[in-house]
Amino acid sequence: MRGKRVKRIEPGPGQESVWDYPRPPAVEESSERIRIELGGALVLDTTDSLRVLETSHPPVYYFAPDAFLVPVHEAGGLSMCEFKGMAHYLTIVAGDRIAVRSAWSYPEPWPGYEALAGRVAVYPSRMDRCEVDGEVVTAQEGDFYGGWITSRVVGPFKGAPGTLGW
């Protein structure tokens, strides 16, 4: 419902509210340990990522292509972010699984988002397991945004049915 008033959850100690994140989104470096598994294989294990923080969205993590331990291939298809530019979709192949259009990248991001150039973001909902500093991630509802929910962030989060007009 457009214009619906959303009740912000008050963050506790050590937490962030996604309602305090900016719009347009911010990009910040992260040294959190990120692990991703798919098909019985380790896809990624790194402490080098960028977090994109946008009002009402859980963080999205972006990784250097060489951090991936398995093949990541172009999948075809594009979408446009009003801030970051044209996203290209990617397929991740790991173990006994092929996760089609399970990741995306901005090869030529728009001004202000140059740090994302060539980095890869992954939909946690399309992986078997994603962790941030040892905590298993809950995927943001919906199939568009790809946010990573941990106990560190509180919402409510955009993405579920009925939240498009937020």
Beta strands, then each sheet from edge to edge (+ up, - down):
strand 1: 16-17
strand 2: 26-30
strand 3: 34-38
strand 4: 41-46
strand 5: 49-53
strand 6: 60-63
strand 7: 72-81
strand 8: 85-94
strand 9: 97-105
strand 10: 120-122
strand 11: 129-132
strand 12: 135-136
strand 13: 138-139
strand 14: 148-149
strand 15: 153-154
sheet 1: 1+ 15+
sheet 2: 2+ 5- 6+ 10- 9+ 8- 7+
sheet 3: 4+ 3- 11+ 12-
sheet 4: 13+ 14-
end
